[in-house]
Amino acid sequence: MHSLFWRIFLTFWLALALILVGTVTVAVDAALKWRNERPSLPYQEVYSRAAQVFETGGADALKQWIEELSPAALRERTFVLDSSGHDLLDRPLPLYPGINREGSPARVRSPAEPIGRSLMLVGPDGKAFRVVVMTPPYRGPIRRFGELELPGVRAATLIIALVVSAVVCFLLARYLTAPVDRLRDATQRIAAGDLNVRVLPSLKGRKDDLGLLAADFDAMAERVRSLLESKHQLLRDVSHELRSPLARLQLALSLAQRGDTGAAENLARIGREADRLEQLIARALLLARLERPALGTESEQVDIAQLLGEIVADVAIEADVRRARVELRTQGTLEVMGDREALRSAFENVLRNAVRYSPVGSQLQVRAERRAMSIEVVIEDQGPGVPEKDLSLIFEPFYRVDASRDRAEGGEGLGLAIAARAVALHHGTIDARNLAATGLAVRIVLPALA
């Protein structure tokens, strides 16, 4: 049973059930004992004896029998009434105090009721008499708590019930608040900068709702730590990438200022490095924008086949320089809802990356088809591929594979990172795998428009 709700419910229910069963059992036993020991009037014997006396001696004998009836308590509660409702001994009928709704004695008085049924006697002359044994008055105090105030219910029983309930509630409260205290302490430590704190190990593998909350908290803390480390790494990488073109700019500017021969070449170098800086900054800003998609993201209906056709036409110029050919094959209706420019950037970066690292005279394939409720786009090149251990890392900012994709190719390591962020923005997935012979295949899956 992993649900915290059911644990709380069953714990409280069991505690209350034990308390109720214990106290009610004791109270009922005490009530039965009190009622068994309470003196009662033998009204059946009285009625039987009264019938015998009336048959043998009539009303006069019945009157004498009542006067001699014992014990006195029984005589005081036994009445013989004539047809007009008067007692043969001229005694007033008893009246008992009434009880109001609040449980306290009322000023009004109500007549006593007979025990069982009264006995009707009819003589030979047709005169009728009724023998009645009235209920004895209750002279004890009014009990506000019912049977729990009977003499047989000891105060120790109620105290034990209170102690048991207090212990159960204390343990339950401790069981619930201990993980909350640990979560609160971990939150304070994370706020203070300790991103390595974890909660779940201290809960000893709890699988209930609080255990799941602790697991989610640990996952959040790990994600925050990873994001902060990525941010710091990104700052270091950006600083490194900016430092190199700046150093070359300064060198070219210094050579140009000397007035030596080759000024035109130095100015051309300055222009190239300035362009490189501009592209690097633009890509970094695009990556930052994709990290925070709520800022200016537009959604529209996008035809993936048409978009890929435009991108392939643009990239074909670069492919011609390397005497490479890009082949596009599409199948089915390929429409999605999303940011057209972000999707263009994703496909274009992957395709340009494939062209950049493909050998001269190679062929690239771009396939797009619909699969159930998704659209799959696969871009294959014939380049050197990527080591298996680096396949999941090539989508990180500024990551390069030194063996095959170095700075000599002109990349900054941001293209695939931008593609990954753009695909994630559209709730899609992107992955890479090495082909059987040679080359790399990058697969992008996006939710299709229904």
C-alpha positions as CSV (number, residue, x, y, z in Angstrom):
1,M,0.0,0.0,0.0
2,H,1.9,3.0,-1.3
3,S,-0.8,5.7,-1.1
4,L,-0.4,8.1,1.8
5,F,-4.1,8.8,1.8
6,W,-5.0,5.2,2.5
7,R,-2.4,5.0,5.2
8,I,-3.8,8.0,7.0
9,F,-7.4,6.9,6.6
10,L,-6.7,3.4,7.8
11,T,-4.6,4.5,10.8
12,F,-7.2,7.0,12.0
13,W,-10.0,4.5,11.3
14,L,-8.3,1.7,13.3
15,A,-7.5,4.0,16.2
16,L,-11.0,5.4,16.4
17,A,-12.5,1.9,16.0
18,L,-10.4,0.5,18.9
19,I,-11.3,3.4,21.1
20,L,-15.0,3.2,20.3
21,V,-15.1,-0.6,20.7
22,G,-13.3,-0.4,24.0
23,T,-15.3,2.4,25.6
24,V,-18.7,1.3,24.3
25,T,-18.1,-2.3,25.4
26,V,-17.2,-1.2,28.9
27,A,-20.2,1.2,29.0
28,V,-22.6,-1.5,27.8
29,D,-21.3,-4.0,30.3
30,A,-21.7,-1.5,33.1
31,A,-25.2,-0.6,32.0
32,L,-26.3,-4.2,31.9
33,K,-24.8,-4.8,35.3
34,W,-26.5,-1.8,36.7
35,R,-29.8,-2.7,35.3
36,N,-29.5,-6.3,36.5
37,E,-28.7,-5.1,40.0
38,R,-31.4,-2.5,40.1
39,P,-34.4,-3.6,42.1
40,S,-37.5,-4.3,40.0
41,L,-41.2,-4.7,40.9
42,P,-42.7,-8.2,40.5
43,Y,-45.7,-6.9,38.7
44,Q,-46.7,-10.2,37.1
45,E,-46.9,-11.8,40.6
46,V,-48.9,-8.8,41.8
47,Y,-51.4,-9.1,39.0
48,S,-51.8,-12.9,39.5
49,R,-52.3,-12.5,43.3
50,A,-54.7,-9.6,42.8
51,A,-56.9,-11.7,40.5
52,Q,-57.1,-14.6,43.0
53,V,-58.0,-12.2,45.9
54,F,-60.7,-10.5,43.8
55,E,-62.3,-13.8,42.8
56,T,-62.5,-15.0,46.4
57,G,-63.5,-11.8,48.2
58,G,-64.3,-9.1,45.7
59,A,-63.4,-5.4,46.0
60,D,-63.3,-5.4,49.8
61,A,-60.8,-8.3,49.9
62,L,-58.8,-6.6,47.2
63,K,-58.6,-3.4,49.3
64,Q,-57.5,-5.3,52.4
65,W,-54.9,-7.2,50.3
66,I,-53.4,-3.9,49.1
67,E,-53.2,-2.5,52.7
68,E,-51.2,-5.6,53.7
69,L,-49.0,-5.9,50.6
70,S,-45.3,-6.0,51.3
71,P,-42.7,-4.7,50.8
72,A,-43.7,-1.1,51.4
73,A,-42.1,0.0,48.1
74,L,-44.3,-2.4,46.2
75,R,-47.4,-1.3,48.2
76,E,-46.7,2.3,47.4
77,R,-46.5,1.6,43.6
78,T,-49.6,-0.7,43.4
79,F,-53.0,0.9,42.8
80,V,-56.6,-0.4,42.3
81,L,-58.6,2.1,40.3
82,D,-62.4,2.0,39.9
83,S,-64.3,3.0,36.8
84,S,-63.9,6.7,37.6
85,G,-60.1,6.4,38.0
86,H,-60.0,6.8,41.8
87,D,-57.8,4.5,44.0
88,L,-59.6,2.3,46.5
89,L,-57.4,3.6,49.2
90,D,-58.0,7.2,48.1
91,R,-54.3,7.8,47.3
92,P,-53.3,10.3,44.7
93,L,-51.7,8.9,41.6
94,P,-47.9,9.6,41.4
95,L,-46.5,12.3,39.1
96,Y,-42.9,12.4,38.0
97,P,-40.7,15.4,36.9
98,G,-40.6,15.8,33.2
99,I,-37.4,16.0,31.2
100,N,-36.9,18.8,28.7
101,R,-34.9,18.7,25.5
102,E,-31.7,19.9,27.1
103,G,-31.7,16.9,29.5
104,S,-32.4,19.0,32.7
105,P,-35.5,18.6,35.0
106,A,-38.5,20.6,33.8
107,R,-41.1,22.2,36.0
108,V,-44.0,20.3,34.4
109,R,-44.9,16.9,35.8
110,S,-46.1,13.9,33.9
111,P,-48.1,11.0,35.2
112,A,-46.3,7.7,35.9
113,E,-46.8,4.9,33.5
114,P,-47.7,1.3,34.4
115,I,-45.2,-1.5,34.2
116,G,-46.3,-3.8,31.4
117,R,-50.1,-3.9,30.9
118,S,-52.6,-3.2,33.7
119,L,-54.9,-5.9,35.0
120,M,-58.7,-5.5,34.4
121,L,-61.0,-7.1,36.9
122,V,-64.8,-7.3,36.5
123,G,-67.1,-8.4,39.4
124,P,-70.5,-10.3,39.3
125,D,-72.3,-7.0,39.6
126,G,-70.6,-5.6,36.5
127,K,-68.3,-3.2,38.4
128,A,-64.8,-3.0,36.8
129,F,-61.5,-2.4,38.5
130,R,-58.0,-1.9,37.1
131,V,-54.9,-3.0,39.0
132,V,-51.9,-1.0,38.1
133,V,-48.2,-1.3,39.2
134,M,-46.6,2.1,38.5
135,T,-43.0,2.6,37.4
136,P,-40.7,3.6,40.3
137,P,-39.3,7.1,39.9
138,Y,-35.7,7.5,38.8
139,R,-33.9,9.5,41.6
140,G,-30.4,9.5,40.2
141,P,-28.6,12.4,38.5
142,I,-29.2,13.2,34.9
143,R,-26.2,11.7,32.8
144,R,-25.0,14.1,30.1
145,F,-22.7,11.4,28.7
146,G,-25.2,8.6,28.9
147,E,-23.9,5.1,29.8
148,L,-20.3,6.4,30.2
149,E,-21.4,8.0,33.5
150,L,-22.6,4.8,35.0
151,P,-20.8,3.6,38.2
152,G,-19.2,0.6,36.4
153,V,-17.4,2.8,33.9
154,R,-14.1,3.7,35.5
155,A,-12.2,6.9,34.7
156,A,-9.1,4.7,34.0
157,T,-10.8,3.3,30.9
158,L,-11.3,6.7,29.4
159,I,-7.8,7.8,30.3
160,I,-6.4,4.7,28.6
161,A,-8.4,5.5,25.5
162,L,-7.1,9.0,25.5
163,V,-3.5,7.9,25.9
164,V,-3.8,5.3,23.1
165,S,-5.3,7.8,20.7
166,A,-2.6,10.4,21.6
167,V,0.2,7.9,21.0
168,V,-1.3,6.8,17.7
169,C,-1.8,10.4,16.5
170,F,1.7,11.4,17.6
171,L,3.3,8.5,15.7
172,L,1.2,9.3,12.7
173,A,2.1,13.0,12.8
174,R,5.7,12.2,13.2
175,Y,5.5,9.8,10.3
176,L,4.0,12.6,8.1
177,T,6.1,15.5,9.2
178,A,9.5,13.9,9.3
179,P,9.9,13.8,5.5
180,V,8.4,17.3,5.2
181,D,11.1,18.6,7.7
182,R,13.8,16.9,5.6
183,L,12.4,18.5,2.4
184,R,12.4,21.9,4.1
185,D,16.0,21.5,5.3
186,A,17.1,20.3,1.8
187,T,15.3,23.3,0.3
188,Q,17.1,25.7,2.6
189,R,20.5,24.1,1.8
190,I,19.8,24.3,-1.9
191,A,18.9,28.0,-1.5
192,A,22.2,28.4,0.3
193,G,24.1,27.0,-2.7
194,D,24.5,23.3,-1.8
195,L,23.3,21.6,-5.0
196,N,24.5,18.1,-3.9
197,V,21.9,17.6,-1.2
198,R,19.5,14.7,-1.7
199,V,16.4,13.7,0.3
200,L,15.3,10.2,-0.8
201,P,18.2,8.3,0.7
202,S,17.3,9.6,4.2
203,L,13.7,8.3,3.8
204,K,14.9,4.7,3.5
205,G,13.2,4.0,0.2
206,R,9.7,5.1,1.0
207,K,7.3,4.4,-1.9
208,D,4.3,6.5,-0.8
209,D,3.4,10.0,-1.9
210,L,6.0,11.6,0.2
211,G,8.6,9.2,-1.2
212,L,7.6,10.1,-4.7
213,L,7.7,13.8,-3.8
214,A,11.3,13.3,-2.4
215,A,12.3,11.5,-5.7
216,D,10.9,14.4,-7.7
217,F,12.7,16.8,-5.5
218,D,16.0,15.0,-6.0
219,A,15.4,14.9,-9.7
220,M,14.7,18.7,-9.6
221,A,17.8,19.3,-7.6
222,E,19.9,17.3,-10.1
223,R,18.4,19.1,-13.0
224,V,19.1,22.5,-11.4
225,R,22.7,21.4,-10.7
226,S,23.1,20.2,-14.3
227,L,21.6,23.5,-15.7
228,L,23.9,25.6,-13.6
229,E,26.9,23.6,-14.5
230,S,25.9,23.8,-18.2
231,K,25.4,27.6,-17.8
232,H,28.9,27.9,-16.4
233,Q,30.3,25.7,-19.1
234,L,28.5,27.7,-21.7
235,L,30.0,30.9,-20.4
236,R,33.5,29.4,-20.4
237,D,32.9,28.1,-24.0
238,V,31.6,31.4,-25.2
239,S,34.5,33.2,-23.7
240,H,36.9,30.8,-25.3
241,E,35.2,31.0,-28.7
242,L,35.2,34.8,-28.6
243,R,38.8,35.0,-27.5
244,S,40.2,33.3,-30.6
245,P,38.7,35.6,-33.3
246,L,39.4,38.6,-31.1
247,A,43.0,37.6,-30.9
248,R,43.2,37.2,-34.7
249,L,41.4,40.6,-35.1
250,Q,43.9,42.3,-32.9
251,L,46.8,40.6,-34.7
252,A,45.5,41.6,-38.2
253,L,44.8,45.1,-37.0
254,S,48.3,45.4,-35.6
255,L,49.8,44.3,-38.9
256,A,47.5,46.7,-40.8
257,Q,48.6,49.6,-38.6
258,R,52.3,49.0,-39.3
259,G,51.7,49.8,-43.0
260,D,53.6,46.7,-44.1
261,T,52.8,45.0,-47.4
262,G,49.7,42.9,-47.4
263,A,47.3,45.5,-46.0
264,A,44.5,44.2,-48.2
265,E,45.0,40.7,-46.9
266,N,44.9,41.9,-43.3
267,L,41.8,43.9,-43.9
268,A,40.1,40.8,-45.5
269,R,41.2,38.8,-42.5
270,I,39.6,41.4,-40.2
271,G,36.4,41.2,-42.2
272,R,36.3,37.4,-42.0
273,E,36.9,37.4,-38.2
274,A,34.2,40.1,-37.7
275,D,31.8,38.0,-39.7
276,R,32.8,35.0,-37.6
277,L,32.1,37.0,-34.4
278,E,28.8,38.2,-35.7
279,Q,27.7,34.6,-36.6
280,L,28.8,33.3,-33.3
281,I,27.0,36.0,-31.4
282,A,23.8,35.4,-33.5
283,R,23.9,31.7,-32.9
284,A,24.4,32.2,-29.1
285,L,21.5,34.6,-29.0
286,L,19.3,32.1,-31.0
287,L,20.3,29.3,-28.5
288,A,19.4,31.6,-25.6
289,R,16.0,32.4,-27.2
290,L,15.2,28.7,-27.7
291,E,16.1,28.1,-24.1
292,R,13.3,30.5,-23.1
293,P,10.6,29.8,-25.7
294,A,8.0,32.0,-24.0
295,L,9.7,35.1,-25.3
296,G,8.2,35.8,-28.7
297,T,7.5,32.2,-29.9
298,E,4.9,32.0,-32.7
299,S,2.9,28.9,-33.7
300,E,1.5,28.3,-37.1
301,Q,0.7,25.4,-39.5
302,V,3.9,24.3,-41.1
303,D,4.3,22.0,-44.2
304,I,7.5,20.1,-43.4
305,A,7.8,18.9,-47.0
306,Q,7.7,22.5,-48.4
307,L,10.1,23.7,-45.7
308,L,12.6,20.9,-46.4
309,G,12.4,21.7,-50.1
310,E,13.4,25.3,-49.5
311,I,16.2,24.3,-47.2
312,V,17.6,21.7,-49.6
313,A,17.5,24.3,-52.4
314,D,19.6,26.7,-50.3
315,V,22.1,24.2,-49.0
316,A,22.5,22.7,-52.5
317,I,24.8,25.7,-53.4
318,E,27.2,24.7,-50.6
319,A,27.0,21.1,-51.6
320,D,27.9,21.9,-55.2
321,V,31.1,23.4,-53.9
322,R,32.1,20.0,-52.5
323,R,30.6,18.3,-55.6
324,A,28.1,16.7,-53.3
325,R,24.5,16.0,-54.0
326,V,21.5,16.3,-51.7
327,E,18.5,14.1,-52.4
328,L,15.1,14.8,-50.8
329,R,12.3,12.2,-50.5
330,T,9.0,13.0,-48.8
331,Q,5.9,10.8,-48.3
332,G,2.4,11.6,-47.1
333,T,1.0,14.7,-45.5
334,L,3.7,16.3,-43.4
335,E,2.1,19.2,-41.4
336,V,2.9,20.3,-37.9
337,M,2.0,23.2,-35.6
338,G,5.0,25.2,-34.5
339,D,7.5,28.1,-35.1
340,R,8.4,28.0,-38.8
341,E,11.7,29.8,-38.3
342,A,12.7,27.6,-35.3
343,L,12.0,24.5,-37.4
344,R,13.9,26.0,-40.3
345,S,16.9,26.6,-38.1
346,A,16.7,23.0,-36.7
347,F,16.7,21.3,-40.2
348,E,19.1,23.7,-41.7
349,N,21.7,23.3,-39.0
350,V,21.6,19.5,-39.2
351,L,21.8,19.5,-43.0
352,R,24.6,22.1,-43.2
353,N,26.4,20.1,-40.6
354,A,26.1,17.0,-42.7
355,V,27.3,18.8,-45.8
356,R,30.3,20.3,-44.0
357,Y,31.6,16.9,-42.8
358,S,30.8,14.9,-45.9
359,P,33.6,13.9,-48.3
360,V,33.9,15.4,-51.8
361,G,31.6,13.8,-54.3
362,S,29.4,12.2,-51.7
363,Q,25.6,12.0,-51.6
364,L,23.3,13.1,-48.7
365,Q,19.8,11.9,-48.2
366,V,16.9,13.7,-46.6
367,R,13.8,11.5,-45.9
368,A,10.6,12.7,-44.4
369,E,7.5,10.5,-43.8
370,R,4.5,10.3,-41.5
371,R,4.3,7.5,-38.9
372,A,1.0,7.3,-37.1
373,M,0.7,10.6,-35.2
374,S,4.3,11.8,-35.8
375,I,6.5,13.0,-38.6
376,E,10.0,11.5,-38.9
377,V,12.8,13.3,-40.7
378,V,16.1,11.5,-41.3
379,I,19.2,13.2,-42.6
380,E,22.1,10.9,-43.6
381,D,25.6,11.8,-44.7
382,Q,28.6,9.8,-45.8
383,G,31.1,11.4,-43.4
384,P,33.4,9.8,-40.8
385,G,30.6,9.4,-38.3
386,V,30.9,10.0,-34.5
387,P,32.3,7.7,-31.8
388,E,29.5,5.8,-30.0
389,K,30.4,7.4,-26.7
390,D,29.9,10.9,-28.1
391,L,26.5,10.3,-29.9
392,S,24.5,11.7,-27.0
393,L,26.9,14.7,-26.5
394,I,27.0,16.2,-29.9
395,F,23.8,18.1,-29.2
396,E,25.4,20.0,-26.3
397,P,26.6,23.6,-26.9
398,F,30.2,24.0,-28.2
399,Y,30.8,20.2,-28.2
400,R,33.2,18.9,-30.8
401,V,34.5,15.5,-31.7
402,D,38.2,16.0,-32.1
403,A,38.7,12.9,-34.3
404,S,36.6,14.1,-37.2
405,R,34.9,17.5,-36.5
406,D,37.4,20.1,-35.4
407,R,37.7,23.8,-35.7
408,A,39.3,23.5,-39.1
409,E,35.9,22.8,-40.6
410,G,34.7,26.2,-39.4
411,G,32.0,25.1,-36.9
412,E,31.5,26.6,-33.5
413,G,29.7,23.5,-32.0
414,L,26.3,25.4,-31.8
415,G,24.4,24.0,-34.8
416,L,23.3,20.7,-33.4
417,A,22.6,22.3,-30.0
418,I,20.3,24.8,-31.7
419,A,18.6,22.0,-33.5
420,A,18.1,20.1,-30.3
421,R,16.6,23.1,-28.5
422,A,14.2,23.8,-31.4
423,V,13.0,20.2,-31.6
424,A,12.4,20.1,-27.9
425,L,10.5,23.4,-28.2
426,H,8.0,21.5,-30.4
427,H,7.8,18.5,-28.1
428,G,9.8,16.3,-30.4
429,T,12.9,14.2,-30.2
430,I,16.3,14.2,-31.9
431,D,19.0,11.5,-31.9
432,A,21.9,10.4,-33.9
433,R,23.4,7.0,-34.9
434,N,26.2,5.7,-37.0
435,L,25.4,4.0,-40.3
436,A,26.5,0.5,-41.0
437,A,29.1,1.4,-43.6
438,T,30.1,5.0,-43.1
439,G,28.3,8.2,-42.2
440,L,25.9,9.6,-39.6
441,A,22.1,9.6,-39.5
442,V,20.3,12.3,-37.5
443,R,16.6,11.5,-36.9
444,I,14.1,14.2,-35.9
445,V,10.6,13.2,-34.8
446,L,7.8,15.8,-34.4
447,P,4.1,15.5,-33.4
448,A,2.0,15.6,-36.5
449,L,-1.0,17.8,-37.0
450,A,-4.1,15.7,-36.7
